[in-house]
Amino acid sequence: MSMLFSDLKVGDSAVISDLDSATVDAKQNLRLMVLGLTPGTQFHVTRVAPLGDPIEIRLRGFNLSLRTEEAKGIQVEKV
């Protein structure tokens, strides 16, 4: 069941299923891929800021904080 990255809650684990190029531009998608967010990558939501932005995830041995605007094109599947 595919869902948006921003719909995840603290404690959820998910796998990136797609980077939606229709929602964000190619430069933004490239930046996300350079940061390690490629299709098939599993991650865990560790923290969400009090106002909901940014969201901190743990993947590939490091923590990464993303603003919801940066992550709006990421499709995920919960694990």
PDB file of N, CA, C and O in Angstrom:
ATOM      1  N   MET A   1       0.843  -1.182   0.000  1.00  0.00           N
ATOM      2  CA  MET A   1       0.000   0.000   0.000  1.00  0.00           C
ATOM      3  C   MET A   1       0.889   1.248   0.000  1.00  0.00           C
ATOM      4  O   MET A   1       1.558   1.539   0.992  1.00  0.00           O
ATOM      5  N   SER A   2       0.893   1.957  -1.082  1.00  0.00           N
ATOM      6  CA  SER A   2       1.731   3.141  -1.230  1.00  0.00           C
ATOM      7  C   SER A   2       1.092   4.339  -0.533  1.00  0.00           C
ATOM      8  O   SER A   2      -0.122   4.534  -0.587  1.00  0.00           O
ATOM      9  N   MET A   3       1.932   5.131   0.118  1.00  0.00           N
ATOM     10  CA  MET A   3       1.460   6.324   0.821  1.00  0.00           C
ATOM     11  C   MET A   3       2.534   7.402   0.720  1.00  0.00           C
ATOM     12  O   MET A   3       3.636   7.144   0.235  1.00  0.00           O
ATOM     13  N   LEU A   4       2.216   8.590   1.172  1.00  0.00           N
ATOM     14  CA  LEU A   4       3.167   9.694   1.144  1.00  0.00           C
ATOM     15  C   LEU A   4       4.091   9.634   2.354  1.00  0.00           C
ATOM     16  O   LEU A   4       3.694   9.194   3.433  1.00  0.00           O
ATOM     17  N   PHE A   5       5.309  10.077   2.163  1.00  0.00           N
ATOM     18  CA  PHE A   5       6.294  10.141   3.236  1.00  0.00           C
ATOM     19  C   PHE A   5       5.767  10.953   4.418  1.00  0.00           C
ATOM     20  O   PHE A   5       5.975  10.572   5.570  1.00  0.00           O
ATOM     21  N   SER A   6       5.098  12.050   4.149  1.00  0.00           N
ATOM     22  CA  SER A   6       4.620  12.948   5.203  1.00  0.00           C
ATOM     23  C   SER A   6       3.517  12.340   6.061  1.00  0.00           C
ATOM     24  O   SER A   6       3.200  12.886   7.118  1.00  0.00           O
ATOM     25  N   ASP A   7       2.919  11.220   5.636  1.00  0.00           N
ATOM     26  CA  ASP A   7       1.865  10.567   6.410  1.00  0.00           C
ATOM     27  C   ASP A   7       2.405   9.634   7.490  1.00  0.00           C
ATOM     28  O   ASP A   7       1.635   9.114   8.298  1.00  0.00           O
ATOM     29  N   LEU A   8       3.719   9.417   7.514  1.00  0.00           N
ATOM     30  CA  LEU A   8       4.310   8.506   8.493  1.00  0.00           C
ATOM     31  C   LEU A   8       4.380   9.156   9.872  1.00  0.00           C
ATOM     32  O   LEU A   8       4.471  10.377   9.994  1.00  0.00           O
ATOM     33  N   LYS A   9       4.335   8.328  10.896  1.00  0.00           N
ATOM     34  CA  LYS A   9       4.402   8.776  12.290  1.00  0.00           C
ATOM     35  C   LYS A   9       5.698   8.273  12.916  1.00  0.00           C
ATOM     36  O   LYS A   9       6.361   7.397  12.359  1.00  0.00           O
ATOM     37  N   VAL A  10       6.061   8.826  14.073  1.00  0.00           N
ATOM     38  CA  VAL A  10       7.247   8.385  14.801  1.00  0.00           C
ATOM     39  C   VAL A  10       7.115   6.901  15.120  1.00  0.00           C
ATOM     40  O   VAL A  10       6.073   6.444  15.590  1.00  0.00           O
ATOM     41  N   GLY A  11       8.187   6.155  14.856  1.00  0.00           N
ATOM     42  CA  GLY A  11       8.192   4.726  15.098  1.00  0.00           C
ATOM     43  C   GLY A  11       7.880   3.888  13.870  1.00  0.00           C
ATOM     44  O   GLY A  11       8.110   2.679  13.875  1.00  0.00           O
ATOM     45  N   ASP A  12       7.362   4.506  12.821  1.00  0.00           N
ATOM     46  CA  ASP A  12       7.038   3.769  11.593  1.00  0.00           C
ATOM     47  C   ASP A  12       8.317   3.433  10.818  1.00  0.00           C
ATOM     48  O   ASP A  12       9.276   4.205  10.802  1.00  0.00           O
ATOM     49  N   SER A  13       8.302   2.280  10.187  1.00  0.00           N
ATOM     50  CA  SER A  13       9.356   1.896   9.254  1.00  0.00           C
ATOM     51  C   SER A  13       8.727   1.770   7.879  1.00  0.00           C
ATOM     52  O   SER A  13       7.576   1.357   7.745  1.00  0.00           O
ATOM     53  N   ALA A  14       9.493   2.131   6.861  1.00  0.00           N
ATOM     54  CA  ALA A  14       8.960   2.102   5.504  1.00  0.00           C
ATOM     55  C   ALA A  14      10.085   1.889   4.509  1.00  0.00           C
ATOM     56  O   ALA A  14      11.265   1.999   4.840  1.00  0.00           O
ATOM     57  N   VAL A  15       9.687   1.579   3.276  1.00  0.00           N
ATOM     58  CA  VAL A  15      10.611   1.428   2.161  1.00  0.00           C
ATOM     59  C   VAL A  15      10.194   2.429   1.089  1.00  0.00           C
ATOM     60  O   VAL A  15       9.008   2.575   0.795  1.00  0.00           O
ATOM     61  N   ILE A  16      11.161   3.107   0.517  1.00  0.00           N
ATOM     62  CA  ILE A  16      10.873   4.067  -0.549  1.00  0.00           C
ATOM     63  C   ILE A  16      10.475   3.295  -1.800  1.00  0.00           C
ATOM     64  O   ILE A  16      11.228   2.449  -2.282  1.00  0.00           O
ATOM     65  N   SER A  17       9.291   3.588  -2.321  1.00  0.00           N
ATOM     66  CA  SER A  17       8.825   2.893  -3.509  1.00  0.00           C
ATOM     67  C   SER A  17       9.034   3.719  -4.779  1.00  0.00           C
ATOM     68  O   SER A  17       9.238   3.157  -5.855  1.00  0.00           O
ATOM     69  N   ASP A  18       8.983   5.059  -4.663  1.00  0.00           N
ATOM     70  CA  ASP A  18       9.117   5.890  -5.856  1.00  0.00           C
ATOM     71  C   ASP A  18       9.412   7.329  -5.466  1.00  0.00           C
ATOM     72  O   ASP A  18       8.969   7.806  -4.421  1.00  0.00           O
ATOM     73  N   LEU A  19      10.163   8.010  -6.316  1.00  0.00           N
ATOM     74  CA  LEU A  19      10.354   9.451  -6.208  1.00  0.00           C
ATOM     75  C   LEU A  19       9.546  10.061  -7.339  1.00  0.00           C
ATOM     76  O   LEU A  19       9.913   9.935  -8.508  1.00  0.00           O
ATOM     77  N   ASP A  20       8.453  10.719  -6.999  1.00  0.00           N
ATOM     78  CA  ASP A  20       7.497  11.229  -7.978  1.00  0.00           C
ATOM     79  C   ASP A  20       8.030  12.479  -8.663  1.00  0.00           C
ATOM     80  O   ASP A  20       8.057  13.554  -8.064  1.00  0.00           O
ATOM     81  N   SER A  21       8.449  12.343  -9.901  1.00  0.00           N
ATOM     82  CA  SER A  21       9.011  13.478 -10.626  1.00  0.00           C
ATOM     83  C   SER A  21       7.956  14.496 -11.042  1.00  0.00           C
ATOM     84  O   SER A  21       8.299  15.620 -11.408  1.00  0.00           O
ATOM     85  N   ALA A  22       6.684  14.124 -10.991  1.00  0.00           N
ATOM     86  CA  ALA A  22       5.617  15.075 -11.339  1.00  0.00           C
ATOM     87  C   ALA A  22       5.403  16.097 -10.218  1.00  0.00           C
ATOM     88  O   ALA A  22       4.951  17.214 -10.469  1.00  0.00           O
ATOM     89  N   THR A  23       5.732  15.708  -8.981  1.00  0.00           N
ATOM     90  CA  THR A  23       5.514  16.583  -7.829  1.00  0.00           C
ATOM     91  C   THR A  23       6.676  17.538  -7.603  1.00  0.00           C
ATOM     92  O   THR A  23       6.465  18.705  -7.274  1.00  0.00           O
ATOM     93  N   VAL A  24       7.900  17.050  -7.776  1.00  0.00           N
ATOM     94  CA  VAL A  24       9.087  17.888  -7.578  1.00  0.00           C
ATOM     95  C   VAL A  24       9.952  17.841  -8.834  1.00  0.00           C
ATOM     96  O   VAL A  24       9.798  16.954  -9.674  1.00  0.00           O
ATOM     97  N   ASP A  25      10.854  18.797  -8.950  1.00  0.00           N
ATOM     98  CA  ASP A  25      11.689  18.851 -10.153  1.00  0.00           C
ATOM     99  C   ASP A  25      12.834  17.842 -10.106  1.00  0.00           C
ATOM    100  O   ASP A  25      13.110  17.253  -9.061  1.00  0.00           O
ATOM    101  N   ALA A  26      13.483  17.651 -11.222  1.00  0.00           N
ATOM    102  CA  ALA A  26      14.555  16.656 -11.348  1.00  0.00           C
ATOM    103  C   ALA A  26      15.736  16.990 -10.444  1.00  0.00           C
ATOM    104  O   ALA A  26      16.380  16.083  -9.916  1.00  0.00           O
ATOM    105  N   LYS A  27      16.028  18.262 -10.259  1.00  0.00           N
ATOM    106  CA  LYS A  27      17.133  18.673  -9.393  1.00  0.00           C
ATOM    107  C   LYS A  27      16.874  18.244  -7.952  1.00  0.00           C
ATOM    108  O   LYS A  27      17.785  17.779  -7.267  1.00  0.00           O
ATOM    109  N   GLN A  28      15.644  18.398  -7.496  1.00  0.00           N
ATOM    110  CA  GLN A  28      15.275  17.987  -6.137  1.00  0.00           C
ATOM    111  C   GLN A  28      15.366  16.465  -5.998  1.00  0.00           C
ATOM    112  O   GLN A  28      15.862  15.971  -4.986  1.00  0.00           O
ATOM    113  N   ASN A  29      14.898  15.720  -6.994  1.00  0.00           N
ATOM    114  CA  ASN A  29      14.996  14.262  -6.959  1.00  0.00           C
ATOM    115  C   ASN A  29      16.449  13.812  -6.913  1.00  0.00           C
ATOM    116  O   ASN A  29      16.783  12.880  -6.181  1.00  0.00           O
ATOM    117  N   LEU A  30      17.311  14.455  -7.681  1.00  0.00           N
ATOM    118  CA  LEU A  30      18.724  14.114  -7.681  1.00  0.00           C
ATOM    119  C   LEU A  30      19.328  14.361  -6.306  1.00  0.00           C
ATOM    120  O   LEU A  30      20.110  13.545  -5.818  1.00  0.00           O
ATOM    121  N   ARG A  31      18.979  15.462  -5.686  1.00  0.00           N
ATOM    122  CA  ARG A  31      19.481  15.786  -4.350  1.00  0.00           C
ATOM    123  C   ARG A  31      19.068  14.714  -3.340  1.00  0.00           C
ATOM    124  O   ARG A  31      19.878  14.289  -2.516  1.00  0.00           O
ATOM    125  N   LEU A  32      17.804  14.276  -3.406  1.00  0.00           N
ATOM    126  CA  LEU A  32      17.330  13.237  -2.497  1.00  0.00           C
ATOM    127  C   LEU A  32      18.068  11.920  -2.722  1.00  0.00           C
ATOM    128  O   LEU A  32      18.395  11.221  -1.763  1.00  0.00           O
ATOM    129  N   MET A  33      18.331  11.583  -3.975  1.00  0.00           N
ATOM    130  CA  MET A  33      19.052  10.344  -4.276  1.00  0.00           C
ATOM    131  C   MET A  33      20.502  10.416  -3.785  1.00  0.00           C
ATOM    132  O   MET A  33      21.041   9.422  -3.298  1.00  0.00           O
ATOM    133  N   VAL A  34      21.130  11.584  -3.911  1.00  0.00           N
ATOM    134  CA  VAL A  34      22.494  11.755  -3.408  1.00  0.00           C
ATOM    135  C   VAL A  34      22.524  11.585  -1.888  1.00  0.00           C
ATOM    136  O   VAL A  34      23.510  11.091  -1.340  1.00  0.00           O
ATOM    137  N   LEU A  35      21.463  11.987  -1.214  1.00  0.00           N
ATOM    138  CA  LEU A  35      21.375  11.819   0.242  1.00  0.00           C
ATOM    139  C   LEU A  35      21.091  10.372   0.651  1.00  0.00           C
ATOM    140  O   LEU A  35      21.097  10.058   1.841  1.00  0.00           O
ATOM    141  N   GLY A  36      20.843   9.494  -0.313  1.00  0.00           N
ATOM    142  CA  GLY A  36      20.624   8.085  -0.004  1.00  0.00           C
ATOM    143  C   GLY A  36      19.180   7.636  -0.106  1.00  0.00           C
ATOM    144  O   GLY A  36      18.877   6.477   0.177  1.00  0.00           O
ATOM    145  N   LEU A  37      18.287   8.521  -0.501  1.00  0.00           N
ATOM    146  CA  LEU A  37      16.869   8.184  -0.619  1.00  0.00           C
ATOM    147  C   LEU A  37      16.566   7.665  -2.023  1.00  0.00           C
ATOM    148  O   LEU A  37      16.061   8.395  -2.875  1.00  0.00           O
ATOM    149  N   THR A  38      16.880   6.402  -2.241  1.00  0.00           N
ATOM    150  CA  THR A  38      16.644   5.770  -3.531  1.00  0.00           C
ATOM    151  C   THR A  38      15.557   4.710  -3.381  1.00  0.00           C
ATOM    152  O   THR A  38      15.366   4.181  -2.285  1.00  0.00           O
ATOM    153  N   PRO A  39      14.845   4.393  -4.451  1.00  0.00           N
ATOM    154  CA  PRO A  39      13.816   3.348  -4.362  1.00  0.00           C
ATOM    155  C   PRO A  39      14.409   2.041  -3.821  1.00  0.00           C
ATOM    156  O   PRO A  39      15.479   1.597  -4.238  1.00  0.00           O
ATOM    157  N   GLY A  40      13.672   1.445  -2.879  1.00  0.00           N
ATOM    158  CA  GLY A  40      14.111   0.207  -2.245  1.00  0.00           C
ATOM    159  C   GLY A  40      14.816   0.407  -0.918  1.00  0.00           C
ATOM    160  O   GLY A  40      15.091  -0.567  -0.217  1.00  0.00           O
ATOM    161  N   THR A  41      15.115   1.647  -0.557  1.00  0.00           N
ATOM    162  CA  THR A  41      15.800   1.940   0.696  1.00  0.00           C
ATOM    163  C   THR A  41      14.817   1.901   1.858  1.00  0.00           C
ATOM    164  O   THR A  41      13.762   2.534   1.816  1.00  0.00           O
ATOM    165  N   GLN A  42      15.177   1.147   2.900  1.00  0.00           N
ATOM    166  CA  GLN A  42      14.336   1.069   4.097  1.00  0.00           C
ATOM    167  C   GLN A  42      14.818   2.109   5.101  1.00  0.00           C
ATOM    168  O   GLN A  42      16.018   2.358   5.217  1.00  0.00           O
ATOM    169  N   PHE A  43      13.879   2.716   5.826  1.00  0.00           N
ATOM    170  CA  PHE A  43      14.219   3.715   6.835  1.00  0.00           C
ATOM    171  C   PHE A  43      13.228   3.645   7.985  1.00  0.00           C
ATOM    172  O   PHE A  43      12.191   2.988   7.897  1.00  0.00           O
ATOM    173  N   HIS A  44      13.572   4.342   9.069  1.00  0.00           N
ATOM    174  CA  HIS A  44      12.751   4.359  10.283  1.00  0.00           C
ATOM    175  C   HIS A  44      12.568   5.813  10.701  1.00  0.00           C
ATOM    176  O   HIS A  44      13.540   6.567  10.751  1.00  0.00           O
ATOM    177  N   VAL A  45      11.326   6.220  11.003  1.00  0.00           N
ATOM    178  CA  VAL A  45      11.050   7.589  11.453  1.00  0.00           C
ATOM    179  C   VAL A  45      11.402   7.680  12.932  1.00  0.00           C
ATOM    180  O   VAL A  45      10.789   7.005  13.759  1.00  0.00           O
ATOM    181  N   THR A  46      12.393   8.516  13.273  1.00  0.00           N
ATOM    182  CA  THR A  46      12.845   8.619  14.658  1.00  0.00           C
ATOM    183  C   THR A  46      12.226   9.791  15.413  1.00  0.00           C
ATOM    184  O   THR A  46      11.904   9.667  16.595  1.00  0.00           O
ATOM    185  N   ARG A  47      12.061  10.924  14.740  1.00  0.00           N
ATOM    186  CA  ARG A  47      11.500  12.096  15.414  1.00  0.00           C
ATOM    187  C   ARG A  47      10.752  12.982  14.434  1.00  0.00           C
ATOM    188  O   ARG A  47      11.039  13.001  13.237  1.00  0.00           O
ATOM    189  N   VAL A  48       9.791  13.709  14.968  1.00  0.00           N
ATOM    190  CA  VAL A  48       9.086  14.740  14.195  1.00  0.00           C
ATOM    191  C   VAL A  48       9.075  15.986  15.068  1.00  0.00           C
ATOM    192  O   VAL A  48       8.763  15.911  16.256  1.00  0.00           O
ATOM    193  N   ALA A  49       9.407  17.109  14.496  1.00  0.00           N
ATOM    194  CA  ALA A  49       9.417  18.367  15.238  1.00  0.00           C
ATOM    195  C   ALA A  49       8.016  18.681  15.767  1.00  0.00           C
ATOM    196  O   ALA A  49       7.025  18.219  15.203  1.00  0.00           O
ATOM    197  N   PRO A  50       7.930  19.456  16.836  1.00  0.00           N
ATOM    198  CA  PRO A  50       6.622  19.758  17.442  1.00  0.00           C
ATOM    199  C   PRO A  50       5.576  20.308  16.473  1.00  0.00           C
ATOM    200  O   PRO A  50       4.390  20.015  16.622  1.00  0.00           O
ATOM    201  N   LEU A  51       5.984  21.079  15.509  1.00  0.00           N
ATOM    202  CA  LEU A  51       5.023  21.617  14.544  1.00  0.00           C
ATOM    203  C   LEU A  51       4.933  20.763  13.280  1.00  0.00           C
ATOM    204  O   LEU A  51       4.291  21.157  12.307  1.00  0.00           O
ATOM    205  N   GLY A  52       5.582  19.581  13.295  1.00  0.00           N
ATOM    206  CA  GLY A  52       5.474  18.646  12.188  1.00  0.00           C
ATOM    207  C   GLY A  52       6.513  18.793  11.088  1.00  0.00           C
ATOM    208  O   GLY A  52       6.483  18.043  10.113  1.00  0.00           O
ATOM    209  N   ASP A  53       7.425  19.735  11.222  1.00  0.00           N
ATOM    210  CA  ASP A  53       8.413  19.964  10.178  1.00  0.00           C
ATOM    211  C   ASP A  53       9.711  20.417  10.830  1.00  0.00           C
ATOM    212  O   ASP A  53       9.679  21.439  11.514  1.00  0.00           O
ATOM    213  N   PRO A  54      10.820  19.764  10.683  1.00  0.00           N
ATOM    214  CA  PRO A  54      11.146  18.650   9.812  1.00  0.00           C
ATOM    215  C   PRO A  54      10.862  17.285  10.448  1.00  0.00           C
ATOM    216  O   PRO A  54      10.467  17.184  11.610  1.00  0.00           O
ATOM    217  N   ILE A  55      11.078  16.240   9.639  1.00  0.00           N
ATOM    218  CA  ILE A  55      10.932  14.853  10.068  1.00  0.00           C
ATOM    219  C   ILE A  55      12.323  14.230  10.021  1.00  0.00           C
ATOM    220  O   ILE A  55      13.032  14.357   9.023  1.00  0.00           O
ATOM    221  N   GLU A  56      12.712  13.552  11.112  1.00  0.00           N
ATOM    222  CA  GLU A  56      14.023  12.906  11.149  1.00  0.00           C
ATOM    223  C   GLU A  56      13.860  11.415  10.910  1.00  0.00           C
ATOM    224  O   GLU A  56      13.027  10.762  11.540  1.00  0.00           O
ATOM    225  N   ILE A  57      14.668  10.878   9.989  1.00  0.00           N
ATOM    226  CA  ILE A  57      14.629   9.448   9.699  1.00  0.00           C
ATOM    227  C   ILE A  57      16.025   8.852   9.887  1.00  0.00           C
ATOM    228  O   ILE A  57      17.033   9.555   9.828  1.00  0.00           O
ATOM    229  N   ARG A  58      16.053   7.553  10.112  1.00  0.00           N
ATOM    230  CA  ARG A  58      17.316   6.817  10.229  1.00  0.00           C
ATOM    231  C   ARG A  58      17.410   5.865   9.053  1.00  0.00           C
ATOM    232  O   ARG A  58      16.541   5.013   8.870  1.00  0.00           O
ATOM    233  N   LEU A  59      18.461   6.005   8.251  1.00  0.00           N
ATOM    234  CA  LEU A  59      18.673   5.122   7.117  1.00  0.00           C
ATOM    235  C   LEU A  59      20.157   4.973   6.861  1.00  0.00           C
ATOM    236  O   LEU A  59      20.931   5.903   7.090  1.00  0.00           O
ATOM    237  N   ARG A  60      20.550   3.815   6.391  1.00  0.00           N
ATOM    238  CA  ARG A  60      21.933   3.546   5.994  1.00  0.00           C
ATOM    239  C   ARG A  60      22.961   3.951   7.043  1.00  0.00           C
ATOM    240  O   ARG A  60      24.078   4.339   6.700  1.00  0.00           O
ATOM    241  N   GLY A  61      22.589   3.864   8.333  1.00  0.00           N
ATOM    242  CA  GLY A  61      23.524   4.140   9.412  1.00  0.00           C
ATOM    243  C   GLY A  61      23.657   5.593   9.821  1.00  0.00           C
ATOM    244  O   GLY A  61      24.550   5.922  10.602  1.00  0.00           O
ATOM    245  N   PHE A  62      22.796   6.481   9.321  1.00  0.00           N
ATOM    246  CA  PHE A  62      22.857   7.879   9.746  1.00  0.00           C
ATOM    247  C   PHE A  62      21.454   8.455   9.868  1.00  0.00           C
ATOM    248  O   PHE A  62      20.494   7.896   9.336  1.00  0.00           O
ATOM    249  N   ASN A  63      21.342   9.572  10.568  1.00  0.00           N
ATOM    250  CA  ASN A  63      20.074  10.272  10.724  1.00  0.00           C
ATOM    251  C   ASN A  63      20.014  11.416   9.719  1.00  0.00           C
ATOM    252  O   ASN A  63      21.004  12.107   9.475  1.00  0.00           O
ATOM    253  N   LEU A  64      18.836  11.598   9.148  1.00  0.00           N
ATOM    254  CA  LEU A  64      18.622  12.625   8.140  1.00  0.00           C
ATOM    255  C   LEU A  64      17.322  13.349   8.461  1.00  0.00           C
ATOM    256  O   LEU A  64      16.293  12.714   8.692  1.00  0.00           O
ATOM    257  N   SER A  65      17.369  14.675   8.473  1.00  0.00           N
ATOM    258  CA  SER A  65      16.166  15.476   8.689  1.00  0.00           C
ATOM    259  C   SER A  65      15.724  16.077   7.368  1.00  0.00           C
ATOM    260  O   SER A  65      16.517  16.679   6.643  1.00  0.00           O
ATOM    261  N   LEU A  66      14.441  15.904   7.067  1.00  0.00           N
ATOM    262  CA  LEU A  66      13.871  16.426   5.830  1.00  0.00           C
ATOM    263  C   LEU A  66      12.665  17.301   6.136  1.00  0.00           C
ATOM    264  O   LEU A  66      11.838  16.970   6.986  1.00  0.00           O
ATOM    265  N   ARG A  67      12.579  18.396   5.448  1.00  0.00           N
ATOM    266  CA  ARG A  67      11.362  19.207   5.538  1.00  0.00           C
ATOM    267  C   ARG A  67      10.274  18.521   4.721  1.00  0.00           C
ATOM    268  O   ARG A  67      10.567  17.827   3.747  1.00  0.00           O
ATOM    269  N   THR A  68       9.037  18.712   5.111  1.00  0.00           N
ATOM    270  CA  THR A  68       7.936  18.067   4.393  1.00  0.00           C
ATOM    271  C   THR A  68       7.869  18.562   2.950  1.00  0.00           C
ATOM    272  O   THR A  68       7.454  17.814   2.064  1.00  0.00           O
ATOM    273  N   GLU A  69       8.265  19.794   2.702  1.00  0.00           N
ATOM    274  CA  GLU A  69       8.286  20.323   1.331  1.00  0.00           C
ATOM    275  C   GLU A  69       9.302  19.563   0.474  1.00  0.00           C
ATOM    276  O   GLU A  69       9.046  19.295  -0.700  1.00  0.00           O
ATOM    277  N   GLU A  70      10.444  19.219   1.053  1.00  0.00           N
ATOM    278  CA  GLU A  70      11.465  18.466   0.326  1.00  0.00           C
ATOM    279  C   GLU A  70      11.018  17.035   0.054  1.00  0.00           C
ATOM    280  O   GLU A  70      11.387  16.448  -0.964  1.00  0.00           O
ATOM    281  N   ALA A  71      10.229  16.478   0.956  1.00  0.00           N
ATOM    282  CA  ALA A  71       9.859  15.067   0.880  1.00  0.00           C
ATOM    283  C   ALA A  71       8.483  14.820   0.276  1.00  0.00           C
ATOM    284  O   ALA A  71       8.004  13.686   0.294  1.00  0.00           O
ATOM    285  N   LYS A  72       7.845  15.837  -0.251  1.00  0.00           N
ATOM    286  CA  LYS A  72       6.468  15.663  -0.719  1.00  0.00           C
ATOM    287  C   LYS A  72       6.327  14.723  -1.912  1.00  0.00           C
ATOM    288  O   LYS A  72       5.237  14.208  -2.160  1.00  0.00           O
ATOM    289  N   GLY A  73       7.394  14.493  -2.647  1.00  0.00           N
ATOM    290  CA  GLY A  73       7.318  13.606  -3.802  1.00  0.00           C
ATOM    291  C   GLY A  73       7.759  12.175  -3.534  1.00  0.00           C
ATOM    292  O   GLY A  73       7.867  11.371  -4.460  1.00  0.00           O
ATOM    293  N   ILE A  74       8.012  11.855  -2.266  1.00  0.00           N
ATOM    294  CA  ILE A  74       8.483  10.505  -1.926  1.00  0.00           C
ATOM    295  C   ILE A  74       7.293   9.601  -1.604  1.00  0.00           C
ATOM    296  O   ILE A  74       6.532   9.870  -0.674  1.00  0.00           O
ATOM    297  N   GLN A  75       7.141   8.538  -2.374  1.00  0.00           N
ATOM    298  CA  GLN A  75       6.124   7.518  -2.128  1.00  0.00           C
ATOM    299  C   GLN A  75       6.774   6.390  -1.343  1.00  0.00           C
ATOM    300  O   GLN A  75       7.870   5.950  -1.689  1.00  0.00           O
ATOM    301  N   VAL A  76       6.110   5.910  -0.282  1.00  0.00           N
ATOM    302  CA  VAL A  76       6.671   4.861   0.558  1.00  0.00           C
ATOM    303  C   VAL A  76       5.651   3.751   0.787  1.00  0.00           C
ATOM    304  O   VAL A  76       4.452   3.923   0.567  1.00  0.00           O
ATOM    305  N   GLU A  77       6.160   2.614   1.233  1.00  0.00           N
ATOM    306  CA  GLU A  77       5.308   1.501   1.660  1.00  0.00           C
ATOM    307  C   GLU A  77       5.739   1.122   3.067  1.00  0.00           C
ATOM    308  O   GLU A  77       6.917   0.868   3.318  1.00  0.00           O
ATOM    309  N   LYS A  78       4.770   1.085   3.993  1.00  0.00           N
ATOM    310  CA  LYS A  78       5.092   0.729   5.374  1.00  0.00           C
ATOM    311  C   LYS A  78       5.555  -0.722   5.455  1.00  0.00           C
ATOM    312  O   LYS A  78       5.082  -1.593   4.726  1.00  0.00           O
ATOM    313  N   VAL A  79       6.495  -0.946   6.364  1.00  0.00           N
ATOM    314  CA  VAL A  79       7.016  -2.305   6.590  1.00  0.00           C
ATOM    315  C   VAL A  79       6.421  -2.844   7.872  1.00  0.00           C
ATOM    316  O   VAL A  79       6.717  -3.973   8.263  1.00  0.00           O
TER     317      VAL A  79
END
